């Protein structure tokens, strides 16, 4: 996401060539399961609703846990801007509380206007991340990983149109994803929460296609060719090569739909919370709302999502597009429609964490 480009206006809208073809995708989204008695042994890519014994809401095999149990999947957070949403606030709070197994914070470049030489420099995103990390640590949050450098250039679609012919550009961030994915498994995959372009993730899949079954990637493209979907070829690679969940399917939050300023007033005063209180009172804060954080609150409270739809991934022009799945078919992407998002549950889960008495030193102000 980008704090200088309000998202509500957007709604108007291998270093060598890979020599070995990537394996066929082994982790796609199967049809929704509504009767778990008929599917008591889910496979990779199975998803559905309200599995008996598990938390209510959308169930994803290998991710959703039984009610009351800890989410133990390793997590990597990848973003370009760090002060235009509340995602890192929630995730870092859960990490500090010992409830999220965060393995890394990757900074990827904002790819806006890359055809014209890029509108923003990578260092702008890096400094934004450094500032956010300092606020959290100065406020007493602990166990938050240092920043890791991700991609600073888009991936170029090869003339052949074949993913395996794409020239990769590995970075420390993509190598971190590979390392953590190799330690994960299809039964307990690495979760990558992306709040910006998916370029770093795509590079990891290009250099090491064997990690695909061990990943679940969450993102929201917002629009076909803008914002998080600006590197359309990278987004397409991720959608075709591993399990990918897109919140909104191109939609975005309505203004003031999840948060209002008064919801933050009860939080203690420290650098971490003061920034949130100030941001929600801006036009951008009111527009961006939960931002890229829908997957995060769902992860710890599955009833935040009440439905989903499998879609096929296509590449049209310069963009990743979602297409209907033929009856009985298997999808590339799991889309969570905005209309299937429980806004009240999302807000309650966010503040359930932010108001934990042991989150900040002495439970109050610094």
C-alpha positions as CSV (number, residue, x, y, z in Angstrom):
1,X,0.0,0.0,0.0
2,X,1.1,3.6,-0.4
3,X,0.3,6.4,2.0
4,X,0.7,9.0,-0.8
5,X,-1.9,7.4,-3.1
6,X,-5.3,7.2,-1.3
7,X,-6.8,3.9,-2.3
8,X,-10.3,5.2,-2.5
9,X,-9.3,7.2,-5.6
10,X,-7.8,4.1,-7.1
11,X,-11.2,2.4,-7.1
12,X,-12.0,4.7,-10.0
13,X,-9.7,3.6,-11.6
14,X,17.1,-16.7,-13.4
15,X,19.9,-13.4,-12.6
16,X,19.6,-16.0,-15.3
17,X,16.7,-17.5,-17.1
18,X,15.3,-20.6,-15.3
19,X,16.7,-23.7,-17.0
20,X,14.3,-26.3,-15.4
21,X,10.6,-25.9,-16.0
22,X,8.7,-25.3,-12.8
23,X,6.7,-28.3,-11.6
24,X,3.0,-28.3,-12.3
25,X,1.1,-26.6,-9.5
26,X,0.4,-29.0,-6.7
27,X,-1.5,-26.8,-4.3
28,X,-4.6,-25.4,-5.9
29,X,-8.0,-24.6,-4.5
30,X,-10.4,-27.5,-4.6
31,X,-14.2,-27.1,-4.5
32,X,-15.7,-25.8,-1.3
33,X,-16.5,-28.4,1.3
34,X,-19.9,-28.0,3.0
35,X,-20.2,-31.5,4.4
36,X,-17.2,-32.5,6.5
37,X,-18.6,-35.9,7.2
38,X,-18.0,-36.7,3.6
39,X,-14.5,-35.1,3.7
40,X,-13.0,-36.1,7.0
41,X,-9.5,-36.2,5.5
42,X,-8.9,-32.9,3.7
43,X,-6.2,-32.6,1.1
44,X,-3.9,-29.7,0.1
45,X,-6.0,-26.9,-1.1
46,X,-9.3,-28.0,0.5
47,X,-11.4,-25.2,2.0
48,X,-14.9,-24.8,3.2
49,X,-17.0,-23.5,6.1
50,X,-17.7,-24.4,9.7
51,X,-15.8,-27.7,10.1
52,X,-17.1,-29.5,13.2
53,X,-14.6,-29.0,16.1
54,X,-13.0,-26.0,14.5
55,X,-13.6,-22.3,14.7
56,X,-16.6,-21.1,12.8
57,X,-16.1,-19.3,9.5
58,X,-13.9,-20.0,6.5
59,X,-11.7,-23.2,7.0
60,X,-8.5,-23.6,5.1
61,X,-6.7,-26.9,5.4
62,X,-3.3,-26.5,7.1
63,X,-4.1,-23.1,8.4
64,X,-7.3,-23.0,10.4
65,X,-7.0,-24.5,13.9
66,X,-9.6,-26.0,16.3
67,X,-11.3,-23.5,18.5
68,X,-9.1,-22.4,21.4
69,X,-5.8,-23.7,19.9
70,X,-2.8,-21.5,19.0
71,X,-2.0,-20.7,15.4
72,X,1.5,-22.2,15.0
73,X,2.2,-21.6,11.3
74,X,5.3,-19.6,10.5
75,X,4.5,-16.2,9.1
76,X,6.3,-13.7,6.9
77,X,5.0,-10.2,6.5
78,X,5.9,-8.4,3.2
79,X,4.9,-4.7,2.6
80,X,6.0,-1.6,0.7
81,X,4.6,1.1,3.1
82,X,4.2,0.8,6.8
83,X,2.1,3.8,8.0
84,X,-1.0,3.7,5.7
85,X,-2.7,0.7,7.3
86,X,-2.9,-1.0,10.7
87,X,-1.6,-4.5,9.6
88,X,1.8,-4.4,11.2
89,X,0.3,-3.0,14.4
90,X,-1.9,-6.0,14.8
91,X,0.7,-8.6,13.7
92,X,3.5,-7.2,15.8
93,X,1.2,-7.1,18.8
94,X,0.4,-10.7,18.3
95,X,4.1,-11.5,17.9
96,X,5.0,-9.6,21.1
97,X,2.3,-11.5,23.0
98,X,3.8,-14.8,21.7
99,X,0.7,-15.7,19.7
100,X,2.1,-15.2,16.2
101,X,5.2,-17.0,14.9
102,X,6.6,-14.2,12.8
103,X,9.8,-15.2,10.9
104,X,10.5,-12.0,9.1
105,X,9.5,-8.5,7.9
106,X,10.3,-8.0,4.2
107,X,10.3,-4.5,2.6
108,X,9.5,-4.6,-1.1
109,X,9.5,-1.5,-3.3
110,X,6.3,0.3,-4.3
111,X,6.2,-0.6,-8.0
112,X,4.0,2.4,-9.0
113,X,4.8,3.8,-12.4
114,X,7.6,1.3,-13.0
115,X,7.2,1.7,-16.8
116,X,8.3,5.3,-16.3
117,X,11.3,4.5,-14.1
118,X,9.4,4.0,-10.8
119,X,7.7,6.8,-8.8
120,X,9.2,5.9,-5.5
121,X,12.7,4.8,-4.5
122,X,13.2,1.6,-2.6
123,X,14.9,3.5,0.3
124,X,11.7,5.4,0.9
125,X,9.9,2.2,1.7
126,X,12.9,1.0,3.8
127,X,13.0,4.1,5.9
128,X,9.2,3.9,6.4
129,X,9.7,0.3,7.7
130,X,12.5,1.4,10.0
131,X,10.4,4.1,11.5
132,X,7.5,1.7,12.2
133,X,9.8,-0.8,13.8
134,X,11.3,1.8,16.0
135,X,7.8,3.0,17.2
136,X,6.9,-0.6,18.1
137,X,10.1,-1.3,20.0
138,X,10.1,2.0,21.7
139,X,6.6,1.2,23.0
140,X,7.8,-2.1,24.5
141,X,6.9,-4.6,21.9
142,X,9.3,-7.5,21.7
143,X,10.4,-10.4,19.5
144,X,9.8,-8.4,16.3
145,X,12.2,-9.5,13.6
146,X,14.5,-7.0,11.8
147,X,13.7,-5.8,8.3
148,X,14.8,-7.8,5.3
149,X,15.3,-6.3,1.8
150,X,12.9,-7.6,-0.8
151,X,12.5,-6.9,-4.5
152,X,13.1,-3.4,-6.0
153,X,12.3,-4.2,-9.6
154,X,9.3,-5.8,-11.3
155,X,9.4,-9.1,-13.1
156,X,9.2,-8.9,-16.8
157,X,6.9,-11.3,-18.7
158,X,9.0,-13.3,-21.2
159,X,8.0,-13.2,-24.9
160,X,7.1,-16.9,-24.6
161,X,4.5,-16.1,-21.9
162,X,5.8,-19.1,-20.0
163,X,6.4,-18.6,-16.2
164,X,9.4,-20.9,-16.3
165,X,11.1,-18.6,-18.8
166,X,10.9,-15.6,-16.5
167,X,14.3,-14.2,-15.4
168,X,14.4,-14.2,-11.6
169,X,16.0,-11.5,-9.4
170,X,16.5,-13.1,-6.0
171,X,16.9,-10.9,-2.9
172,X,17.5,-11.5,0.8
173,X,13.7,-11.4,1.1
174,X,13.1,-14.1,-1.5
175,X,15.8,-16.2,0.0
176,X,14.2,-15.8,3.5
177,X,10.9,-17.1,2.0
178,X,12.7,-20.1,0.5
179,X,14.5,-20.9,3.7
180,X,11.3,-20.8,5.8
181,X,9.2,-22.6,3.3
182,X,11.7,-25.5,3.2
183,X,11.1,-25.8,6.9
184,X,7.3,-25.8,6.5
185,X,5.1,-28.4,5.0
186,X,1.8,-28.7,3.2
187,X,0.2,-29.7,6.5
188,X,1.6,-26.6,8.2
189,X,2.5,-24.1,5.5
190,X,4.4,-20.9,5.7
191,X,1.9,-18.0,5.5
192,X,3.1,-14.9,3.6
193,X,1.0,-11.8,4.3
194,X,1.7,-9.4,1.5
195,X,0.6,-5.8,1.7
196,X,2.4,-4.6,-1.5
197,X,3.5,-6.2,-4.7
198,X,4.1,-9.9,-4.8
199,X,7.5,-9.6,-6.6
200,X,9.6,-11.0,-3.7
201,X,7.3,-14.0,-3.3
202,X,7.3,-14.7,-7.1
203,X,11.1,-14.6,-7.1
204,X,11.2,-17.2,-4.4
205,X,8.9,-19.4,-6.5
206,X,11.0,-18.9,-9.6
207,X,14.3,-19.9,-8.0
208,X,12.8,-22.7,-5.9
209,X,9.5,-24.0,-7.4
210,X,9.6,-27.0,-5.1
211,X,8.4,-24.8,-2.2
212,X,5.0,-24.2,-3.7
213,X,3.1,-26.8,-1.7
214,X,4.5,-25.4,1.5
215,X,3.1,-21.9,1.0
216,X,-0.2,-20.0,1.4
217,X,0.0,-16.4,0.2
218,X,-2.5,-13.7,1.2
219,X,-2.9,-10.4,-0.6
220,X,-5.4,-7.9,-2.0
221,X,-4.7,-6.7,-5.5
222,X,-7.4,-3.9,-5.1
223,X,-7.5,-3.3,-8.8
224,X,-6.5,-5.2,-12.0
225,X,-3.4,-3.1,-12.6
226,X,-2.6,-0.7,-9.8
227,X,-1.5,-0.6,-6.2
228,X,-0.7,-4.1,-4.9
229,X,-1.3,-5.6,-8.4
230,X,1.1,-3.2,-10.2
231,X,3.6,-6.0,-10.9
232,X,1.0,-8.0,-12.6
233,X,3.3,-10.7,-13.9
234,X,4.6,-11.4,-10.4
235,X,1.0,-11.6,-9.1
236,X,0.2,-14.0,-11.9
237,X,3.1,-16.2,-11.0
238,X,2.1,-16.5,-7.4
239,X,-1.5,-17.2,-8.3
240,X,-0.6,-20.0,-10.7
241,X,2.3,-21.5,-8.7
242,X,1.0,-21.8,-5.1
243,X,-2.1,-21.4,-2.9
244,X,-3.1,-17.7,-3.1
245,X,-5.9,-16.0,-1.2
246,X,-7.1,-12.6,-2.4
247,X,-9.3,-10.6,-0.2
248,X,-11.9,-8.5,-2.1
249,X,-11.2,-9.8,-5.5
250,X,-10.5,-6.3,-6.7
251,X,-12.7,-4.5,-4.2
252,X,-11.6,-2.4,-1.2
253,X,-13.0,-1.2,2.2
254,X,-15.8,1.3,2.4
255,X,-14.9,4.5,4.3
256,X,-15.4,4.2,8.1
257,X,-16.7,0.6,7.7
258,X,-14.5,-1.2,10.2
259,X,-12.8,1.6,12.3
260,X,-13.8,5.0,13.6
261,X,-11.6,7.4,15.6
262,X,-13.4,6.7,18.9
263,X,-12.6,3.0,18.7
264,X,-8.9,3.9,19.3
265,X,-9.5,6.3,22.2
266,X,-9.3,3.7,24.9
267,X,-5.8,2.6,24.0
268,X,-2.9,3.6,26.2
269,X,-0.6,6.5,25.2
270,X,2.7,5.4,23.7
271,X,4.4,6.0,20.3
272,X,2.8,2.8,18.8
273,X,-0.8,3.7,19.7
274,X,-0.5,7.4,19.3
275,X,0.4,6.9,15.6
276,X,-2.8,4.8,15.2
277,X,-4.9,7.4,16.9
278,X,-3.6,10.1,14.6
279,X,-3.8,8.1,11.4
280,X,-7.5,7.0,11.8
281,X,-8.3,10.7,12.0
282,X,-6.9,11.4,8.5
283,X,-8.8,11.0,5.3
284,X,-6.4,8.2,4.2
285,X,-6.9,6.3,7.5
286,X,-10.7,6.5,7.2
287,X,-10.5,5.3,3.6
288,X,-7.9,2.5,4.1
289,X,-9.5,1.0,7.2
290,X,-8.2,-2.5,7.9
291,X,-6.0,-2.2,4.8
292,X,-4.2,-5.4,4.0
293,X,-5.0,-6.8,7.4
294,X,-8.2,-8.9,6.6
295,X,-6.2,-12.1,6.5
296,X,-4.5,-11.4,9.8
297,X,-7.7,-11.0,11.9
298,X,-9.2,-14.0,10.1
299,X,-6.2,-16.1,10.9
300,X,-6.9,-15.7,14.6
301,X,-10.7,-15.4,14.3
302,X,-12.0,-17.4,11.3
303,X,-15.5,-16.1,11.7
304,X,-14.2,-12.7,10.2
305,X,-14.8,-14.4,6.9
306,X,-18.1,-16.0,6.1
307,X,-17.6,-17.2,2.5
308,X,-15.2,-17.5,-0.4
309,X,-15.1,-18.3,-4.1
310,X,-12.6,-20.3,-6.2
311,X,-11.4,-18.5,-9.3
312,X,-9.0,-19.1,-12.2
313,X,-6.0,-16.8,-12.6
314,X,-5.4,-15.2,-16.0
315,X,-3.0,-12.7,-17.4
316,X,-4.6,-9.9,-19.5
317,X,-2.7,-7.0,-20.8
318,X,-0.4,-6.3,-17.9
319,X,-2.6,-7.6,-15.1
320,X,-3.6,-10.6,-13.1
321,X,-7.3,-11.2,-13.6
322,X,-9.7,-13.6,-11.9
323,X,-12.1,-15.7,-14.0
324,X,-14.9,-18.1,-13.1
325,X,-14.2,-21.7,-12.5
326,X,-16.2,-24.1,-14.7
327,X,-18.6,-26.4,-12.8
328,X,-16.6,-29.2,-11.2
329,X,-13.3,-27.5,-11.9
330,X,-10.4,-26.5,-9.6
331,X,-9.4,-22.9,-9.0
332,X,-6.1,-21.2,-8.8
333,X,-7.2,-18.5,-6.4
334,X,-9.5,-18.3,-3.4
335,X,-11.2,-15.0,-3.4
336,X,-12.9,-13.7,-0.2
337,X,-15.6,-11.2,-1.3
338,X,-15.9,-8.0,0.6
339,X,-19.6,-8.9,1.2
340,X,-18.4,-12.1,2.9
341,X,-16.4,-10.2,5.5
342,X,-17.8,-9.8,9.0
343,X,-16.8,-6.2,9.8
344,X,-17.9,-6.3,13.4
345,X,-15.9,-9.4,14.1
346,X,-12.9,-8.0,12.3
347,X,-13.0,-4.9,14.5
348,X,-13.6,-6.8,17.7
349,X,-10.6,-9.2,17.0
350,X,-8.3,-6.2,16.3
351,X,-9.1,-4.5,19.5
352,X,-9.2,-7.7,21.5
353,X,-5.5,-7.9,20.8
354,X,-4.6,-4.2,21.1
355,X,-6.3,-4.0,24.5
356,X,-4.5,-7.0,26.1
357,X,-3.3,-5.9,29.5
358,X,0.1,-7.4,29.1
359,X,0.8,-6.0,25.6
360,X,2.6,-2.9,26.7
361,X,5.0,-2.5,29.7
362,X,3.0,-2.0,32.9
363,X,-0.2,-2.5,30.9
364,X,-0.5,1.2,30.1
365,X,1.5,4.3,29.1
366,X,5.1,4.8,28.5
